């Protein structure tokens, strides 16, 4: 049971206790409670019906005995033969449930009486009543004394043929003690039956609960195994009920997941082959031209070794082309090798300023206006300065190249509370820094933008929209940000431009 207090839900202690019980314990408890309720209800119904039946039986017996005593003493009352009346009363008193038997004459005096161990004379005189006409009067009375015995009392007028008035009265008391003893025996029998039913019900509930929970436990273990990646789990369906259907559904699910995993593995192999093909095409494109130049000049050198112009051109072209080949190989190795940061105290504004100065001439050539909004006094943080320089160089270079007809490229830096940003992947150091600060860098351009279908792939290795290049620049940028436990987000609209937002913890 729960209550709502001040908008809060309050549960009772017993509810918390029940919630901690296992399903098997809950089922056993529910079955036992149901058995107890049925036994108590049955006991109440049986006792009530038994009490009613016994009272009716006692009433019938009392009336029969009173009428028999009436028939046996009517003639003696008319003739005042009290000796005979006393003998008749003595015979009736031998019945075990007769508490008292009294025969009164027409004046109300006792002609004969039997009183069993009770000072009943005065008590019965106080409870004297008569029937209406020739009809008997019956009542249940509680006798005084230590036992407090209940008696069924019959008051029967003795009528004589030819006389309108009764010639006397029969008072007969039948004890209900036997009835109470019988009810007590019935109660004990019901209690014994209840205990037996409770034991059998508990055993049956336990067996039923085990049978029901066995497939549930198996399903739980299977789900845990599937969560660990083991899709070979199967649950034996031992029945055709809902639990059996659940087991069959689980088996069907694992089979489908195994099939999906196989398809995913095939897709990954296809993606790897496609990536390998893209990489091969990019490598072939970027290395073929330098190698062709080197091959040509090697052949020229063998034919015109003595020509100073050929040697001079060879000295200019071949080293440059070899550097191009080496740059391609370095990019691939940069992406493939494990991260290794050379951390040093770094000022973000200094790194951004150096990168912007590097591209000022290229931006001026393409009529691109560079603007900066760098928050002063940014704290120094531990970072790899060279790799961050390369990261921002890739973003700014791509932004400038995207504005071939001119435009604006803005770089902004700021310090924001860590509470305003929860996107640092697996990072907790941001909240450990003084004030819980995060360094934010926003780089936006007004270029042609990136279509939505390409935006989600710009950080994929070997993916490029340019005619030249391997498509490793943005992949390396993403790798550098991840190595610094930061995050990078990109938003773009075709025709309006692209914005990169980088968040880096104030310490790594």
N, C-alpha and C positions, 0 to 999 in steps of 0.2 A: 504494500500500500504506500502511495506517495502523496505528498501534499505540496502545494505551491505556496511559499512564503516569501513575500517581497520579490516576486518574479523568479525565485529559485525553487527548484524541485528538491524536496527533502524526502529521502527514503527511510523506511523503518529499519531497525537493526536486523530483524528476522529476514527482511527481503535481501539484504546484503549476504546473510548467511546462506539463503537458498541459492543465490546467484553463484556462490562459490562451490556448490555441489556439482558433482558430475551428472551426466545424463542418466547413467544407471542408477545412481542414488536418488535422483528426482523421481524416476519412474517407480522405483520400489516404494518410496515415500508416498507417492500418489495412490498406488494400489493399496497399500496398508491403510491409508486414511479412508479410502473408499470402503474397504472391508470393515473397518471400525464403525463407519457411519451406517452401513447396512446392518451390522450386528446390533448396534444400539437401537436403530429404528425397528428392526424385527423384534427385539426384546420388548420394546414398549408396546408394540402392536399385540404380541402374543400374551404379554401379561395382562393387558387391558381386556382382551377377549377371554382369557382364562378366568380373570376375576369376575367378569360378567357371567360367564357360564357357571362358575362355582356358586356365586350368589343366587342365581336362579335355581340351581339344584338344591341349595340349602333351604331356600324359600319354599320350594315344592315339598321337600322332606319335612320341614317344620309344619307346614299346613296339613300334610297327610297325617303326621303324628298327632297334631292338635285335634284333628277331626276324629282320629281313632280314639283318643282319650275322651273326646266328647261322647262318642257312641258308647264307650265302655262305662261312663260314669253318669249318663243322663238319668237312667232309671234309679240309680242309687241316690241321686240328688233329690228326686221326687219323694223317695221313701226315707230320706235322711239316713241312709245306711253308710255312715262315714267309715266304718271298718272296711267295707268292701272298696270304698273309694281309695282309702289309704293303701290297700293291697294293690289296686290297679296302678296307682301312682308309683308304688315301689317297683312294679314291673317295668314301667316306662323309664324309671331313673337308671336302670341298668345299661341303657344305651350310652356309649362312651362320649358322645358329643352333647348330651343333655346336661345343661348347667343348672336348670331349675325346672320344676314342674309343679304347678299349683292348681288346685280346684277350689273355687270360691262358691259359696251358696248364694241364694238370691239376695241376701242382706249384705253380701260382700265380705262375710267372714270366711276364714280358711277352713275348708272341709278336710283337706289333706294337702301336704306340700313336700317337695323335695328341694333342698337348697344345698348346693355343692360348695362347701368350704368358704363361703362368703357370707358376710353379714348383709344378706340381700333383702331381708324382710322390709326394713324401713326404706331402703332404696327403691324397692319395687312398689311400695305403697305411694311414694312420691311421684312415681311415673305411671300411676294407674290411669288407663284410658280405656275407652270403650269403642266398639265398632258402631257403625251406622246401621241400625236395624239388625238384620241377621248376618251382616257381613263381618268378616274378621278384620282386625287391624294388625299391621305388621310394622316393625321398625328395627333399626340397628342401634344398639346402645353400647356404651363403653362402661364396663363394670369397674367399680372402684377396687383398689388394691395395688399390690406391687407389680403384677403382671399386665395390668391394663388390658384385659381380655375383651374383645368385641363379641357381642352376642346378638343373634338374630331373634328378636322378641315377637311372639305371636299372642294376640289378645282375642280369644274366640268366645262369643256368647253361647251358652248352652240353651238351646231351644227345645221345648217339649211340645209335642203335637196337641193342639187344642188350647194352647196358652199363648197369648200375644206377647207376653213379657218373658224375658230369659229367666231360667231357673238357676242360673249360676254362670260362672266364667272360668274358662280355661286359660291359664298363663303358662306359656312354654318358652323356654330359652334354649336355642341351639347355638353352640359355640362355633365361631368362625376360625378358630385356631388351626384346625385342619386345613382350611382354605389357605391361610397364610403360610403354613408349612409347605403345602403343595406349590404355592407360588414361589417360595424360597427355593425349593428343589428345582423348579423350572428355571429360575434365575441362574442357579449354579450350572445347570445343564447347558443353558445358553452361553454362559461364560466359558465353560469348557469347550463348547463347540466353537465359540468365537476365538479362543486361543488357538485351537487346532486350525481353524480357517485362517487365522493370522499367520501362523507358521507356514501353512501350505501356500497362502497367498504370497508371503515373503519369498519363499523358495521359487514359486512360479514366476513372480515378478523379477527375481534375480536372473533366472534362466532366460526369461523373455528379454530382459534388458541386455544380457550378454549377447543373445542372438541378434538383437537389433544394433547393438554398439559394435559388434565385431566387424561388419562391413563398413561402419562409419570410421572405426579406427584404421581399417585397411585403406579407406579412401583418404583419410588424413595423411597416412604415411605415403600414399601414392602422390598426393598433391605436393607434399614436401619434397619428394624425389623429383617430381616434374619441375618444381621451383629450382632445384639444383641442376636441372638440365637433363635428367635421366628420363627419356621419353619411352623407354622400354617397359615401363610399369604397366601391369595388367591386374585387374581385380576379378576374382572368380565370382560370378553371379550364381549364388546358391539358391535363389528363389526367384519367383516371377512377380513379386510385389514391388512396391515403390522403391525399396532399397535395391532390389535386383535391377530395376530399371535405371537407378542412379549409377550402379556399378557398370552397367552396359554403356550408359552415356559417357562415363569417365573413360572407359576403354576406347570408345569411338573418338572422344576428344584427343586422347594421347595419340591415337593412330593418325588423326588429322594433323596434329601438331608435328608428328614425326614426318608426315608428308610435306608439310609446310617448311620444316627445317631442311628437308632434302632439296626442296625447290629453292629455298634461300641459299643453300650451299652452291647449288648450280648457278644461281644468279650471281653470287659472289665470285665464283670461278669465271663466269662470263665477264663480270666487271673488271676482275683482275686482268683477264686477257685483253679486254677493251682498253684498260689503263696502260697495259704493257704495249698494246699497239699504238696508242696515242703517244706514249713516251718514246717508243721506237721511231714514230714518225717525227716527233719533235726533235729527238736527238739527231735523226738523219738530216732533218732540215737545217738544224743549227750547226751541225758539225760537218755536213757535206760541203758547204761553201768554203769554210776555212781549209778543209782537207784538199779540196779541188785547187784552191789557190796555192797551197803548199806543194801539191803535186806538180802543178804547172811550173812553178819557179824552180822546183828541183830538176825538172827536165831542162828548163832553160839554162840552169847553172851548169848542167853536164855538157850542153852544147856551146854556151857562151861564157865559159868560166873566165876567160881573159877580158871580157867586156866589163869595164868599171861601172857603166850605167846599170847593167844587169845585176852586178853584185850589190850595188847601192840599193836598188829596188828590192832585191832579195832580203837585204838586212832590214828594210823597213816593213815589208809585208809579212814575211814568215813569222817573226816574233809576235806581231799583232794578232795574226790568225791563231797562233798557238795559245795566246792568252784567251782568245774567245773560246777555244775548245776547253781550256782549263776552267774557265768561268762556268761553263755548262756542267762540267763534272763536279765542281765545287757546290753548285746549287743542288744537285742531286744528292751529294753526300751530306749537305746541310740538313736536308729533309729526312734522310734515312738514319743518320747517326743518332745515338742517344744524346739527350740534352745535357749540355755541360756549360753552366753559366759561370762567368768570371765576375763575381759581384764586387762592386765598389760603391762608395757614396756618390750618388748621381743627382744632378739638378735637372729636372725635366725641361725647364725653360731653356737651359743651355743646349740640350740635345736638339730641341725643336728649332732653335735659332740657327744652329749649325746646318741643319738639313735645309732650311729655307734659304740660307745664304748659298748653298750648293746649287740650288735650282733657280736662282734669281735670273741668270742670263737666259736660260731656256724658257722661263716664263715670259720674259720681256720679248723674246723672239716671236712667241705665239700670241702676244698681246693679252697675256693672262696677268691679272692684278693680284698680287699676294698681299694678304692682310693678316695681322696677328693680334690676338687679345690674350696676352699671357698674364695670369694673375701673379703679381710680384710676391716675393718672399715665400715661394713654395718650399716646403721642407725637403731636405736631401733624403733620398731613400736608396736602399741597397738594390742595385740593378746591374745588368751587363750593358755598359754604355754603347759598345760597338754594335751589339745585336739590336738594341733599341733604335740606334741610328739607322740600321738597315731596314728595320720594320717601318719606321715613319718615312724613310726614303721611298720604299715601294708604294706606299699609299699616296704620297704627294706626287710622285712621278706619274702614277696612273691617272691621278686627278688632272694634272697638267695636260697629259696626252689626250684625255677625254674632251678637252676644250681647244680643238684645233682652230676654231674661229674666234678664240678669245673668250674671256669670262673672268669670274672671280673665284679665288681659292682662299678660304678663311681657316685659320688655325687658332683654336682657343684652348687654354688650359685653366683648370680651377681645382680647388680643394673642396670636396663635399663630405658631409658626415656619412659614415658607413651605414647608418640607419636608413638613409635614402636610397641605398643600393644594396640589393640582396643577390646580385647575379654573379659574384665571384665564385667560380666553380671550385667547390671543396675548400675554399679559403676561409680561415678564421683569423689570420694575422691582422686583417684590416681592423677588426674590432679591438685588437690588442694594442694598437698604436695609440699614442697620446691623443685624446679627443675622439678616437675611433674614426680617422679620416681616410678618404680614398682620393687618389689623384685621377682626375678626369681630363681626357684629351679629346677634343671634337675637331675633325677635319672634314670640311664640306666644300663641294665645288658646284658650279652651275653648268656642268657639262651635259652630255646627251642622256645620261642616266642608264640604268641597267634594267632590262625587261624582267618581270617577275619570274618567268621560267628559268632565267639564268642567274637570278640573284641568289638562290639557294645553293648554287654550285660554285660560287666564285672562290671559295676556300678549298675546293677539291684539287688535289694534285693533278697536274697535266691538263687542267681545263683552262682554256684561254679563248678569248674572242678576237685576239690580235692575229694578224697574218704571220708574225714572227714571234718566237719565244716558246718555251716549254710549258708555260702556265704554272710555274713553281713559285712565282713571287708572292702571291697572296696566301698560298699554302704555307710558305716559310714565315710570312707575317703572322698568320694565325698560330703557328707553332711557337714563335717567339713570345707572343702574348700569353699563351698557355704555360710556357716554361716559367714565366714570371707570376704565375697564379692569378692572372688577370682575365679579363673577358673583352671581346670585341664584338660590336654589333654594327650592322650596316642597314641603312634605309635608303631607298632610291625610288625616284619617279622619272619615267621616261620623258625627256625634254626639259626637266627641271633641275636635275642634278642628283648627286649622291652624297650621303653623310656617313662617316665612320665615327663611332663613339667607342673610345677605349677607356677602360677602368683598370687601374693598377693599385694594389695595396701599398700603403705608405712604407711597408717593410716586407721583405721577401725572406 
